[in-house]
């Protein structure tokens, strides 16, 4: 079933009225579970897919009532704040880990999306070196990026041969301004047809970073990629690794946007079904441990033969038990302990009269603060370098987010690392805080204090 014209144009021009209506509808579905479809809160296409697969999906984790992870808000928006139940399932058939109920994409990815990659220097460097490596290795002519955000990857390619797909209107405008043709729509087979009809020849490189795991209907996503990939083309995407999440206990990789947390095992199963195969995997340190997956069309003469990394990754995941439900039950126990330990530590520190703040207003910290019930009684404020988050409060917890420059860290005894994935960068920047007796708190791989 295709998207209606109304929905398609709504993707491109999200008005305040539309956003309010979606929130109202989604709230109604959440409040009346009998009306609430498993899947995308009422999208018939996904309901059907989920009904077919439902019996294979086993729930293992309940992270409670959660808000939209990146929806930083003003006080007057509190009464309209949208919450949903964040539960996680394991699919015995494909071995895919996903959210039990997906949140309507328009509630998360719209004109007000707050995460812009270019605010993070380490990520800008990461995308520059990734682009250089891909150019060197594959010499692509026509390039497309799905989920181009504010352009740190695509800016390394020629605007006359590169195309962007970005549903968040605020970022689509940025890459358009840089000269790249940008489709401000969600990635679907319909969009792939439209791009074809617009006269684009098949792409030699289709790239996506921290985006494919956001896409709820993966069969549609991968068949859309197959539709536009040239015969010798490569599809390269990177997303957080399920194995690293399980090893590190970093349950905060789970939030509304992350519809799935990928293992190589599950991707291997899903891509094959859609006429694509993985030929290489890079294990990356970014975002607390990610995998970069290299994909091609099978049975087509190409220089990209299967590399050992794919078998090594599958073997490592198998020996960890990634295909075994018991592994996820054990993980869930660890998550509960992490919550108990963190709350106990913060309460004790407050009882001892200590002052605690947090660094990095991340999507991840939305999960932690809401799952653990942490609010301003325990953590006074969060600093974040992103201008669009400053002056607002964090989703659900309503902890104020402020510019780092406006805070004297020496007034605080402890800093929780909401952006624990940038631990080294932050510890380096905040040497003075530590020299003055300040300490950091993290919950990854377990709750601990360090300096
Ligand atoms: O997939 C996603 C990833 C890539 O980014 C999205 N779904 C949303 C987002 O997730 P996140 O919010 O957990 O991402 P980060 O990259 O861990 O966010 C870091 C935050 O911390 C940014 O808002 C910038 C901020 N920051 C800071 O205040 N001081 C970062 C650094 C390095 C710093 O020194």
Boltz pocket constraint, residues with backbone or C-beta under 6 A from the ligand:
constraints:
  - pocket:
      binder: B
      contacts: [[A, 115], [A, 119], [A, 120], [A, 210], [A, 211], [A, 257], [A, 258], [A, 287], [A, 359], [A, 360], [A, 361], [A, 362], [A, 363], [A, 364], [A, 365], [A, 383], [A, 384], [A, 385], [A, 386], [A, 418], [A, 419], [A, 421], [A, 422], [A, 425], [A, 426], [A, 429]]
      max_distance: 6.0
